[in-house]
Amino acid sequence: MSEIAVVAISVAKPGYEDQLREALEGIVGPTRKEHGALQYDLHRDVQEPRRFVFVERWESQAALAAHAKSAHIEAYKKVVADWVEHAEIRVVSKIA
């Protein structure tokens, strides 16, 4: 298995910052309990408070794929669909 890292960014639509933050905080606990989750930390951009950033580490690509299909992530996506202006996920591997 090869460990991977993820940077996941979600930008709330104006006026939806609090709702998005609450939804994001709600997936932290269940995700940290998932098999293969090594790190799952939620951050908020200091300069742009509508931007939330997850810094994640996973045991493998398979663990990340299982996370993406988990019930709490599927439910989260449905709840926040109208609150998110932009979302981006980058999967990376460490080189140094």
NORZI-V200857 format. One record per pair of residues at least 12 apart in sequence whose C-alpha atoms are under 10 Angstrom apart, sorted by the first residue. I is the first residue (numbers start at 1). J is the second residue. Records with the same first field share a line. If there is no record, write none. Layout:
BEGIN
I: J, J
END
This chain:
BEGIN
1: 59, 60, 61, 62, 63
2: 58, 59, 60, 61, 62, 93, 94
3: 36, 38, 57, 58, 59, 60, 61, 63, 92, 93, 94
4: 38, 56, 57, 58, 59, 60, 61, 63, 64, 91, 92, 93, 94
5: 38, 39, 40, 55, 56, 57, 58, 59, 60, 61, 64, 90, 91, 92, 93, 94
6: 39, 40, 53, 54, 55, 56, 57, 58, 64, 89, 90, 91, 92, 93
7: 40, 41, 53, 54, 55, 56, 57, 88, 89, 90, 91, 92
8: 42, 52, 53, 54, 55, 56, 87, 88, 89, 90, 91
9: 42, 43, 44, 45, 51, 52, 53, 54, 55, 86, 87, 88, 89, 90
10: 24, 44, 50, 51, 52, 53, 54, 83, 84, 85, 86, 87, 88, 89
11: 44, 45, 48, 49, 50, 51, 52, 53, 83, 84, 85, 86, 87, 88
12: 49, 50, 51, 52, 80, 82, 83, 84, 85, 86, 87
13: 50, 51, 82, 83, 84, 85, 86
14: 50, 83, 84, 85
15: 50, 83
16: 50, 80, 82, 83, 84, 85
17: 49, 50, 51, 52, 83, 84
18: 50, 83
19: 79, 80, 83
20: 50, 51, 52, 76, 79, 80, 81, 82, 83, 84
21: 42, 43, 44, 50, 51, 52
23: 75, 76, 77, 79, 80
24: 42, 43, 52, 53, 54, 73, 76, 80
25: 41, 42, 43
26: 72, 73, 76
27: 40, 42, 72, 73, 75, 76
28: 40, 41, 42, 54, 72
30: 67, 70, 71, 72, 73
31: 67, 70, 72, 73
32: 56
34: 58, 63, 64, 66, 67, 70
35: 58, 59, 63, 64, 66, 67
36: 57, 58, 59, 60, 61, 62, 63, 64, 66, 67
37: 56, 57, 58, 59, 60, 63, 64, 67
38: 56, 57, 58, 59, 60
39: 54, 55, 56, 57, 58, 59
40: 54, 55, 56, 57, 58
41: 53, 54, 55, 56, 57
42: 54, 55, 56
43: 55
50: 84, 85
51: 84, 85, 86, 87
52: 87
53: 87, 88, 89
54: 89
56: 91
57: 91, 92, 93
61: 91
64: 91
END
